[in-house]
Amino acid sequence: MTANSPQSMQMVVPGLHRERPIVLHVDDDLASLMMAEGALEDSGFDVIHAVDGQEAIDRFNEHEPDLIIMDAVMPVMDGFQAISAIRKLKLGAHVPILMITGLDDLDSITRAYDEGATDFLTKPINFFILPHRVQYMLRSKLTADALRSSQSKLDNAQRIARLGNWEWCLGSNELSWSREFGRVLGIEEGVSLETWTEFVEYIEEPDRSNVLLISEQSVEEKQPFNVEFSVLGNSDGAQRRIRLEAEPYKHENGEWSYMLGTIQDITERINAQKQIHNLAYYDLVTGLPNRAQLTEQLRYTLKLSKRNSTKFAILFLDLDHFKQVNDTLGHDAGDDLLKQVAKRLTSVVRQSDMISGGDDDDDADSQHTVARLGGDEFVVLLGVINRAEDAARVAERIAQSISMPYDIGSSAVSVTTTIGISVYPADGDDTESMMKSADVAMYHAKESGRNGYQFYSRSIHEQALTRFSLEADLRVAIETEQLTLAFQPKIDMKTGRLAGVEALTRWNHPEKGAVSPSDFIPLAEETGLIIELGRWVLREACLQMQHWIEAGWPSMTIAVNCSSVQFTKSDIIEDINAAIAYSGLDPMLLEIELTESLLLQDGEKGIQILSDMKALGIQVSIDDFGTGFSSLSYLKRLPVDKLKIDQSFVRDLEKDSGDAAIVTAIITLSHNLNLTVVAEGVETQEQFNILRGFNCNEAQGYLISYPLDIEQFSLWLESYREQIMQKVSGL
Amino acid sequence: MTVSIDEKALKAIMSLQRPGKPDLLIRITDLFKSESPKTIANMLEGIDTVDMEAVRVAAHTLKSASAYVGASELSERCKDLERAAHDQNFPACMALGDSLEDLYNDSCAALDQRLSKAA
């Protein structure tokens, strides 16, 4: 019905649901009832009567009147009791009640209001005024209804949205707030919260400090702000996440005197977001990342590997005969098995982290991912590997771990796994091709028998196998002393006297014969076997030299090479000390050879170790000098005794004037720093002559002698003086 | 003893008369005459039995009823009676109630006379 329709024009009280509002008139005075009826009906009301309180209640329930006129003094039940009873009725709570009292009966007026009367009128009733009063009361009732309804709608809306509003008076610090504000914060009924300061105390740290800071700043700058924080809910004490929005508000006098705002409980929303994320990125059965999450991780790993030029591997695996478990024991058993497999995979990968750990990457944990693609397919992403064999090693551990029996319900179940491996960058340069390569490799592995692994690339597979077996053999070689030492002498270029020998490692493999140091030394360095190997060499070299000295041979230094792995990952000082103590060799006769690049890597720490070596009384030389980029000032700070010019400069000495210039410079420089200079790789008489002309101190190389084993060296030593003298005199 | 009827009260009733409806003044005076004897009987019985509450309620009722029909003297008397009953003043009630019936009868006579004149 629209406001200007004819019906609404006729309405006594526009907006009321009845065109003619019903008035219940309660009075035991029939004359009064009659006269009021005349006046009210004339003005557009319908009137019903009751002559006592009890009848009034019955009439009320029967007709649901819009307003009640209630006489105070009546038989059976008086007006006060009737009001009190009506107010307790569902529809009676808000119905306007006009109480009729005696002219000078103040007590009755007070009592009427106490019981819930809306207004009062004194006797004798002015029946002309009465309809106007009734009309007025109905209008204000509508206004009150509208306000109540609006308030209740707002309350409901706030409750549904878990949204409360508040008003903060900046002058007094007082805070007023809506009902839902209290519920959101978990404020118990009856607990007072009257200031902004009290409110802030509900916030958990560290959010509290943050809220204080932001709110102070916003008040200062008269800027709106929003902030999220946590509070402890009242019912279960669980943490709830709240978002607060605020805006400065101008008082009518134009001053910024209020902050108005809302708070909203966003816990459910955040939980839902988390749940959505989990559903999207994690497998429900095993809790492992799913394909989507793996793809994201893979993309990230690929980017990182490209930037850092590192390798990573994908292990694609499925369970052999998983279908049989599912078919015979049921899907629940199958799920249980998948969960246990997931647990073992995670555990193996974590252990692999610890084994390869210490490689400068503290967050190795996050670089490896175990994911379930669905069905019985899993993927292990090894984010950073040094070599393909690392992946093979993890694959072997996985295969072994997966093949252990499982307790599923009351039965013991065994499964095996077949693993395909792709290695970046050899087997693909994007995520799809890497996954595909691993998948293909797995099918190859299946063809060649289950419970095994296979690299995508045949050459990587073979290389990995070769290096694997070589590594195993080297381990055995160190234990069973297949390793021997060879000795290469150095002579003094002026006198031709023996200046010392360099100890070199030789490996005589029982099946493969002699293995080149250029093959097994890098392998030993990568696997860390070099530390044990280095210890053995040091001890053997010292022992042999001491042995010769005790046999009456002339004193000479024995030089031992030290690898960068030994230098940085083991306590080299301790090892040297042990070798000296074990052999009884004079430390003066031990010389440690370090490469220039090694010293450059480690800077201050390197200098410290060199100083410690000098303190032991041993000699230190820099090997392969000239290949690195040592600055003169740096060289000056190094506590070393000798420089060995790299053989690459010596090789072309006769032809290349540039090399000659470098060699001259090195020698001049070294002499200025009081260092002895040794030329490596001297193979011809001419090289020897030129170097002697440059005042080089010592020479080593095939011209003097090849590396020799112990017996050969003994023989060589017997006759060396003569040989050398001949060469020297032949200049 | 002559009793006067307050014209203003009668006019008020007549002004509430709506066209086509039964004569309000007749209805109210008839109601007054039919209900009041019962009320007066209650009141006098209350005085006889020293039930001040019964006296008060009856006096209150008759006070309003007589005021509507313009029987001002009767209404005044009832007002005093109501007050005396409320104050538990039994002697005053007896004194005021003594000639109440007469006052009522005189008031009714005056009212009839006034109405017959109007008719």
Interface residues (C-beta under 8 A of the other chain):
Chain A: D28 D29 L30 A31 S32 M34 M35 G38 A39 E41 D42 V73 P75 K123 P124 F127 F128
Chain B: A12 I13 S15 L16 Q17 R18 K21 L24 R27 I28 L31 F32 E35 V57 H60 T61 S64 A65 A67 Y68 V69
